[in-house]
């Protein structure tokens, strides 16, 4: 601004008035300032201005697991749409299941005075937020925060898993395997719990050999499913429940040419409909939109106690889960 004032031959206050479209500046003077701004390529720093004056930064932060995962990409897209409708900028980052990275990203975004921060927590303890939150509003997505009370939007993970297994049980399967993410991940624990609950309710004895947590990506899930298929005939599963989209993709690689094994996956994924894969639909867009709505409600003055919202799931039958035992 000082350079603009010097080039236009006016005071800093006059430059400020022109930039902020305030009255009291002669037309010729305003034009001279405008020409100086154009010549110097000056851009107002809205963030610095908001920090000085305690104003809204009109910015949301979003920390997700991995922007490359189609599920979280859909969450991010829904939040971005909601932010744009309110004239907000969205800053998105991936914590990649690293608790320390989550904390660093939260600290950086709060330091930039984002008005609200939406987080898929990577770690199990979010009490650190109390040390840094300032005026930022927090909403948690897909997994609840540990040790910290805040608005949270979850999927019905256990219920969706139970639907998947009940669907397989209805088609005569009793030896149903479960391939899931690491047990430290909240959604994985919930989905395994739903799987176990469905079998217990049906009077089917749990077989620890068929419960395989720990598959953090498609390649690992492919190895696990291949091991299950190599079991002796009397111990081999006739159906598999995969507890997230990456596990399902890995299972499909292992199941290539093995049409006798039924498969139901949690989460949709690209081309699943063309491949005829039965899935538990978890509406990621609705998850993101609802979380954004909660964030904006807080920014608009909603001061009720933190809410916990659960998004329902539904079975989408496409063929792979309807194969009989």
C-alpha positions in Angstrom: 0.0 0.0 0.0 2.9 2.3 0.7 4.2 1.9 -2.8 0.8 2.5 -4.3 0.4 5.7 -2.2 3.9 6.9 -3.3 3.2 6.2 -7.0 -0.2 7.9 -6.9 1.1 10.8 -4.8 -1.5 10.3 -2.1 -1.7 9.3 1.6 -2.0 5.7 2.8 -5.5 6.7 4.2 -6.6 7.7 0.7 -5.4 4.4 -0.8 -7.2 2.5 2.0 -10.4 4.4 1.2 -10.2 3.6 -2.5 -9.5 -0.1 -1.8 -12.4 -0.3 0.6 -14.7 1.7 -1.7 -15.3 4.4 1.0 -16.7 7.8 0.2 -14.7 11.1 0.2 -12.2 10.4 -2.6 -12.3 12.6 -5.7 -12.9 10.7 -8.9 -9.6 11.8 -10.5 -7.7 10.8 -7.3 -9.4 7.4 -7.2 -8.5 6.8 -10.9 -4.9 7.6 -10.1 -4.8 5.2 -7.2 -6.4 2.5 -9.4 -3.8 3.0 -12.1 -1.0 2.6 -9.5 -2.7 -0.5 -8.1 -2.8 -2.0 -11.6 0.8 -1.0 -12.4 2.2 -2.5 -9.2 0.0 -5.6 -9.2 -1.2 -4.8 -5.7 -3.6 -7.3 -4.0 -5.3 -6.7 -0.7 -4.4 -9.3 2.0 -7.9 -10.1 3.3 -6.5 -12.5 5.9 -4.2 -9.9 7.4 -7.1 -7.5 7.4 -9.3 -9.9 9.3 -6.6 -10.6 11.9 -6.1 -6.9 12.5 -9.8 -6.2 12.9 -11.0 -9.4 14.4 -13.2 -10.1 11.4 -14.3 -13.4 9.9 -11.7 -14.9 7.5 -14.5 -16.4 5.4 -12.5 -19.6 5.4 -13.2 -23.2 6.3 -10.5 -25.8 6.9 -11.0 -29.5 6.1 -8.6 -32.2 7.3 -9.5 -35.6 5.9 -7.8 -39.0 5.8 -6.7 -39.0 2.1 -8.0 -36.8 -0.7 -7.1 -39.6 -3.1 -9.7 -41.9 -1.6 -12.9 -41.5 -3.6 -15.0 -41.6 -0.3 -13.2 -38.6 1.2 -13.0 -36.8 -2.2 -16.8 -36.9 -2.1 -16.9 -35.5 1.4 -14.5 -32.7 0.4 -16.6 -31.9 -2.7 -19.8 -31.6 -0.6 -18.1 -29.3 1.9 -16.7 -27.2 -0.9 -20.1 -26.7 -2.5 -21.5 -25.6 0.9 -18.6 -23.2 1.4 -19.0 -21.7 -2.0 -22.7 -21.1 -1.4 -21.8 -19.0 1.6 -18.9 -17.2 -0.1 -16.3 -19.1 1.9 -12.9 -20.5 0.7 -12.1 -24.1 1.6 -8.6 -25.3 2.5 -8.3 -29.1 2.4 -5.4 -31.2 3.7 -4.8 -34.9 4.2 -3.6 -36.3 7.6 -3.0 -39.8 6.1 -3.9 -41.7 9.3 -1.0 -39.9 11.1 -2.0 -38.4 14.5 1.0 -36.0 14.6 0.3 -34.8 11.1 -3.4 -34.2 12.1 -2.3 -32.1 15.1 0.2 -30.1 12.9 -2.5 -29.4 10.3 -5.0 -28.3 12.9 -2.5 -26.0 14.5 -1.6 -24.5 11.1 -5.2 -23.9 10.1 -6.2 -22.5 13.4 -3.2 -20.2 13.1 -4.6 -18.9 9.9 -7.8 -18.1 11.6 -10.1 -20.4 9.7 -13.7 -19.8 11.0 -14.5 -23.5 11.3 -12.5 -26.7 11.0 -14.0 -30.0 9.9 -11.8 -33.0 10.7 -11.6 -36.7 10.1 -9.5 -37.5 13.1 -6.4 -39.7 12.6 -5.5 -40.0 16.2 -7.4 -41.3 19.2 -7.1 -38.2 21.4 -8.3 -34.7 20.4 -7.9 -33.0 23.7 -5.0 -31.0 22.3 -7.7 -28.8 20.6 -8.4 -27.0 23.9 -4.9 -25.6 23.8 -5.3 -24.0 20.3 -8.9 -23.6 19.2 -9.3 -19.9 19.8 -12.5 -18.8 18.1 -12.5 -21.6 15.5 -15.5 -23.9 15.5 -14.9 -27.6 15.3 -16.9 -30.4 13.6 -15.7 -34.0 13.4 -16.6 -36.2 10.4 -16.7 -40.0 10.0 -15.1 -40.7 13.4 -15.8 -39.1 16.8 -13.2 -37.1 18.6 -11.4 -38.6 21.6 -11.6 -36.8 24.9 -13.1 -33.7 23.3 -16.8 -32.8 23.0 -17.8 -31.3 19.6 -20.3 -31.7 16.8 -19.9 -35.0 15.0 -21.3 -36.5 11.9 -20.9 -40.3 11.5 -22.1 -43.1 9.3 -24.1 -46.0 10.8 -21.0 -48.2 10.5 -22.2 -51.0 12.7 -25.7 -51.0 11.2 -24.4 -51.0 7.7 -22.0 -53.9 8.4 -24.9 -55.8 10.0 -27.0 -55.2 6.9 -24.3 -56.6 4.7 -23.9 -59.8 6.7 -27.6 -60.3 7.1 -27.9 -60.0 3.3 -25.3 -62.8 2.9 -27.0 -64.9 5.6 -30.3 -64.6 3.7 -28.7 -66.2 0.7 -27.6 -69.2 2.7 -24.0 -68.3 3.7 -22.7 -69.3 7.1 -18.9 -69.2 6.5 -18.6 -65.4 6.0 -15.2 -63.7 6.2 -14.7 -60.1 7.2 -11.8 -58.1 5.8 -11.3 -54.7 7.5 -8.9 -51.9 8.1 -6.7 -51.7 11.2 -8.4 -52.1 14.6 -7.2 -48.6 15.7 -9.5 -47.0 13.2 -13.0 -46.3 14.6 -14.9 -47.2 11.5 -13.1 -50.5 11.2 -14.0 -51.5 14.8 -17.6 -50.5 14.3 -17.9 -52.5 11.1 -16.4 -55.6 12.6 -18.7 -55.2 15.6 -21.7 -55.1 13.2 -20.4 -58.2 11.4 -20.1 -60.1 14.6 -23.5 -58.9 15.9 -25.3 -60.2 12.7 -23.7 -63.6 13.0 -24.5 -63.9 16.7 -28.1 -62.9 16.1 -28.4 -65.6 13.5 -26.9 -68.2 15.8 -23.8 -68.6 13.7 -20.6 -69.3 15.7 -17.8 -66.7 15.2 -14.7 -68.1 13.6 -11.7 -66.0 14.4 -9.9 -67.4 11.4 -12.4 -65.6 9.1 -12.0 -62.2 10.8 -9.1 -60.3 9.2 -8.5 -56.7 10.4 -5.4 -54.8 9.4 -5.9 -54.3 5.6 -5.0 -50.7 5.2 -4.9 -50.7 1.4 -6.1 -52.7 -1.7 -2.8 -54.6 -2.0 -2.9 -55.9 1.6 -6.5 -56.9 1.2 -5.7 -58.9 -1.9 -3.1 -60.9 0.0 -5.5 -61.5 2.9 -8.4 -62.6 0.6 -6.0 -64.9 -1.3 -5.0 -66.5 2.0 -8.7 -67.1 2.8 -9.3 -68.7 -0.5 -6.4 -71.0 0.0 -7.9 -72.5 3.2 -9.1 -76.1 3.1 -12.6 -76.5 1.7 -14.2 -77.1 5.1 -12.7 -73.9 6.5 -12.9 -71.7 3.4 -15.4 -68.8 3.3 -18.3 -69.0 0.8 -18.8 -65.2 1.2 -16.7 -62.2 2.1 -17.7 -58.8 3.7 -15.1 -56.2 2.9 -15.3 -53.2 5.3 -14.2 -50.4 3.0 -13.8 -49.6 -0.7 -10.1 -50.3 -0.8 -10.6 -53.7 0.8 -13.2 -54.4 -1.8 -10.9 -53.5 -4.7 -8.2 -55.8 -3.2 -10.7 -58.6 -2.8 -11.8 -58.3 -6.4 -8.2 -58.8 -7.6 -8.0 -62.0 -5.4 -11.4 -63.2 -6.5 -10.8 -62.9 -10.3 -12.3 -66.0 -11.9 -13.8 -67.2 -8.6 -17.5 -66.5 -9.2 -18.6 -69.0 -6.5 -17.7 -66.7 -3.7 -20.2 -64.0 -2.7 -19.0 -60.5 -1.9 -20.6 -57.4 -0.3 -18.4 -54.3 0.3 -18.9 -51.3 2.5 -18.7 -48.0 0.5 -19.3 -47.6 -3.2 -16.5 -47.1 -5.7 -16.0 -46.2 -9.3 -17.2 -48.9 -11.7 -18.7 -51.0 -8.9 -22.1 -50.8 -10.7 -20.6 -52.1 -14.0 -18.8 -54.9 -12.2 -22.0 -55.9 -10.4 -20.6 -55.5 -6.9 -23.2 -55.4 -4.1 -22.3 -52.7 -1.7 -23.5 -51.0 1.5 -24.0 -47.4 0.3 -22.6 -44.8 2.6 -23.5 -41.4 1.4 -20.2 -39.5 1.7 -21.7 -36.3 0.1 -24.4 -36.3 2.7 -21.8 -36.7 5.4 -19.8 -33.7 4.2 -22.9 -31.5 3.6 -24.3 -32.2 7.1 -21.0 -31.4 8.7 -20.7 -28.2 6.8 -24.3 -27.3 7.9 -23.4 -27.8 11.5 -20.3 -25.6 11.1 -22.2 -22.8 9.5 -24.9 -23.1 12.2 -22.3 -22.5 14.9 -20.9 -19.5 12.9 -24.4 -18.2 12.8 -24.7 -18.2 16.6 -26.1 -21.7 17.4 -25.0 -22.4 21.0 -26.8 -25.6 21.8 -24.8 -28.5 23.2 -22.7 -30.5 20.7 -24.7 -32.7 18.3 -24.0 -36.2 17.2 -25.6 -37.0 13.8 -25.7 -40.5 12.3 -26.2 -40.9 8.5 -28.0 -44.2 7.6 -26.7 -46.7 5.1 -28.5 -49.0 2.6 -27.7 -52.2 0.7 -27.5 -51.8 -3.1 -27.8 -55.3 -4.6 -26.0 -55.8 -7.9 -25.2 -59.5 -8.1 -22.0 -60.3 -6.2 -23.8 -60.5 -2.9 -26.7 -62.6 -4.1 -24.7 -65.7 -5.1 -26.0 -68.6 -3.0 -23.8 -70.7 -0.8 
